Amino acid sequence: MLNLIRKYTSRVRSNNPEQTALKVSLFATALLGCTATLFAIWADSAALLLDGAFGLSDILFSWAALKVSRLIQNGHSKNYPFGYHAFEAFLNLVNALMAMALLVFSALMALIAISHGGRHPHSLAVAIFALFSAIVCLLMWRFTDAKAKESGSALLKLDVVNWQIDGLITLAISIGFFMATLIEHTFLARFAPYFDPMIVLFVCIIAFPEPLSIFKRFLKQLLGANTMPALSARINSLYTLAFLQNSPTFHACIHEDLDIECKSLELGRMIYIWIELKVPCDHKLAQLCHQFELRTDLERLYRHNFKDRNVCVDVIFTPAKQDLQFLQFA
């Protein structure tokens, strides 16, 4: 038995931060989601049911994220020669779409409930449970945020957002139902049935922009659009440092003679950088050894500056325009 425990412990410790965080998140999500759903049915609370629905949808996301994370770590395969980074962006896109659909549906149900006189849940019980759930969400948010910064995982970054949204929902539910409990025996008691649907509506309006932003970002990634102009600008400016590493005269002739084009693409945690240098035949970089040296410097530079990302650098050397014209004429 002790040997089995030691074996399991060593295996858990050997996992990377992303895998560990996703497993913990999956367990916590399943526990909170199932508990919140059952409690919401007992308490007859649509607000708590929304929280439980988010939890149940996050179970699917956490499980899929764990699978995608393992695929990415395994590298490429015969069917996917460039790896599985697109899976990460696609999964985040689907998760954001599911969150938006759930928020829209919940908002519509809340409006229907308001038009029919509200609901009569067990306010105090819901408030206490929601407060406990909010505390757990806060702890999970801190945990996953730390692991996301450590691993640079886009999957974990979205999981952080999920815990933030879930925490916001449960905190709003807790505050709202504590207020509903306080007014139940006052002259404002007639407004108490509206607290549950109003809280749902409020949470849906507040939370909707976040998954919408995520959806737009990863849709652009899958379409090959520039999702982060600041990142592209940083990438474009960094290659000059590689030239400076060689010599000042080399740096000067780079700007005088070479036409340089730099493009970048973000896909999940991967950054693909494409650099084309149009080199005259009599230039120093026309020699293969110098091309290899520059390519190595560029790869080292980008991987050093983006340690938390999977960086792929392509450096292409082509003849300058005047040399192309000469070759065509010849």
N, C-alpha and C positions, 0 to 999 in steps of 0.2 A: 504493500500500500504506500509506504513512504517513497519507494522508488517511482511509483506512478505519479505521486504528487510532485516530486522533484522534476520528473520529466515534463509534466504539464507546465510547471512554473518556469522552467528554462525555455520552453517553447513560447510562452506568452512574452517573456522578456526579450526574446529574439525578434519579435515582431517589430516592424517599424512604427513610428508614431501614428501614421495614417491608419494602418490596420488596427492598432490598439484603440484609437479614438472611435473608429467606425463600429467596432464590436461593442464598446461600452455604450455608444450612442444607440445602437440597435436594441440592446437590452433595456436601456432606460426608456426609449421610445415605446417599446412593446409594453412595458410595465405601466407607464403613465397613460398610454393610449387606451389600452383595454380597461384599466381602472376607471378612467374618466368617462368612457362610454357607458359602462355598467352603472356608474354612479349617476350619470345624466339621465338614464332611463328611469332609475328609481326616484330621482329628485324632480323629474319632469322639467328639465331645464334645457332649452334650446342653446343657450350660450355655452353651457358645459358640454353639450353634444357637439358643438362646433369645435371645441378644444379637443374632444376625443376623436373627432373625424380627422383633424389635422394630425393627431398622433398616429392614427391607423394608416394614413397615407404616408407618413414619414417612415413607418415600418418598412413599407415596400421600397421607399427610396434608400433607406439605410442598407437594406439587404442587397439591392442592386448596386449601390455604391461600393459595397465590399467586394462584389464580384468584378466590377469594372476596375477597381484598384488593383486587384490581383492580375487581371489581364494586362494592365499597363505595365506592371512590374515584370511580367513575363517577357515583355518586348514584342517583337513582331512575330508573325507566323506566315505560313504559305499563303493563306487567304487574305491576310492583312499585312503586306510587306512593309508598310510604313507605321505599324503599331496600331494601338487602340485609343489614341488620344481623342479621336472624334467621338468615341463612345461617351467620354466624360462630358463633353459639351452637349451632346444629345440628351444624356440623362438629366443634366441640369435644366435643359430646355423643357423637357417633359415634366419634370417636377414643378417648375415654375408655372407651367400651363395648368397642371392639376390644382395647384394652390389658388390660382386665379379663378378657376371654375368653381372650386369649393367656396370661395369668398362670395362670388356672385350668387350662387345658389343659396347660401346662408342669408345673404342680404334680402333676397326675394322672399324667403320664408319668414324673415323678421318683419318685413312690410305686411305680409299677409296676416301674421299674428297680431300686429298692431291694429290692423283694420278690423279684427275680430275680437277686440277687447283685451288683448294681452294674454299672459300666461300666469299660472299660480304655482311656482316651484317652491321647494323647501329652502327658503332664502338663506337661513343661517348655516345649514349644512353645506349648501353649495359654496357659500363664502369661505368657510373653513377649509373645505377641500381645495378650492381654487387657490387659496393662499399657500397651502402646502405644495401644490403643483407648481406655483410660480417660483417658490424657493428652489425646487428641484431644477426647474428650467434655467434659473439664474446660475446655479452651480454647473450645469451641463454646458451652458453658454461659455462660461469662463474656461472650462476644461477643453472644449472643442476649439475655442479661439486660440488657446495656447498651442495646441497640437497643429492647428492649421498654419500658424506662423512658423512653427518648427519644420513642417513638412512641405509647405507651399502648395498644398493640395487644393485644387478648385472644388473638389467634392466636399472636403471639410469646410471650406469657406461658405459653401451653400448650406451645409449642415449648421453652421453657426447662425446663419440667417434664419433657418427653420426654428432653432431654439429661441432666437430673439422674438420671432413672431409668436411662437407658442407662449413664451413668457409674457409678452404684451397682452395676449388674449386672456390668459389666466389671471394676470394682475388686474386687468380691467373688470373681469368677472367678479373677482374677490371684492374690490372696492365697491362696485355697483350693488352687489347683494348685501354687503354690510350696510350700505345706505338704505336698501330696501327693507332690511330687518329693523332699522331704527325708525322708519316711518310707518311700519305696519299698524301701530296702535296710536296713530295721531290722526289729525284731520286730513293729512295728505295720503291716507291709506288707499284712497281710490286710484292713486297713481302707481301703486306698488306693482300691479300686474304688468305694467308697461316697461318695467326695468329690464326684464330678461330680453325681450326683443330689441329694446333700444340699445342695450349693451352690445348685442350681436351686430346691429347696424353700425354702431360707432366703431367697433373693432374692424369690421370689414372695410370701412372707408379709410381708416388709418393704415391698415396693413396692406391694402391693395397695391400701392405704388412700388413696394419692394419686390414682389414677384414679377410685376410688370417690367421693372428695370432689368431684372435678371433674365427674363424671357427675351427682351430686346437685345441684350448683350450677347447671349449665346446663339441667338438666331443669326446675328451678324457674324459671329465666329464661324458658324457652319456655312455661311454664304461667302466667306472669304473677305469680309469687309474689315476696315480698320476700326477696331473696337476701343482702342485706347491711344488717342493721339499723343499723349504725354510719353507713353512707353515707346512709341515709334520715333518720336523726336530724340529720346535718350539713346535709342539704338543707333540712329543715324549719326549722332554726334560722337559715339564711342569709338568708331573705327579710326578716327584721326589719332587716337592714343596709340594704336598699334603702329602707325607710321612713325610716331615720335620715338617709339622704342628702338627704331633702327638707327637713324642719325638725323641731325638737323638738315643736312643737305638733301637727304632722301625725302624728308618731309616737304621740303621746298619744291623739289622736282615733281612730287606727287601732285601738288596743287597747280603747278604750271603746265604739266604735260598730260595728266591722266583725266579721263572722264570717268567719274565714279558714280554708280547708282546703287542705292541701298533700299531694300524693301523688307518688310517684316510681316509676319502673320502669327496671331495668337490663336491657339486651339487648345482649350482646357488649360493644362499646366505646361503645355509645350509652346515654345517660341521658335518659330522658323525664321531664320535670317538669310536673306539672299543678297549677295554683294557681287556686282559685276564691275570689273575694271577693264577699260579699253586701253591697251598698252601699245605704244609705238614700237616698231621693230628694234630700234636702237636704244630703247630704254633699259634701265637696270632690271626691271621686272620681266623683261622678255626672257630672262634666264630662268630655267626650271628651279634651280636651287633657291633663288630669291622668292619665287612664287610659293614654294613650299614653306619657306621661313615666314612669309607674311600670313599665309593661311593658318599656320600654327599659332602665330601671335594673336590673330583675330579670334580663333576658337578659344584660346586661353583667356583672352580678355572678356569675352561675352559670358563664358561659364563662370568666371570669377565675379562678375557684376550681377549675374542672375543665378545665384547658388541655389535658390529655392525653386527653380524651374528646370524643366528639361529643354535644353537649348540645342538646336540643330542649325549649323552654319554651313552654307554653301558659298564658296568663293570661286567666281568664274572669271577667267582671264581671256579676253578676246582681242583681236587686232584693232588698232585705232582706225578711224574712218579713212584717213588718208592712205593707210596701208591697204585697207580693203579696196579702195579705188584703184590702187596700183596693181593689186592682185587680179582684180577683174579685168583691168586693161591688159595685163600680161596674159 
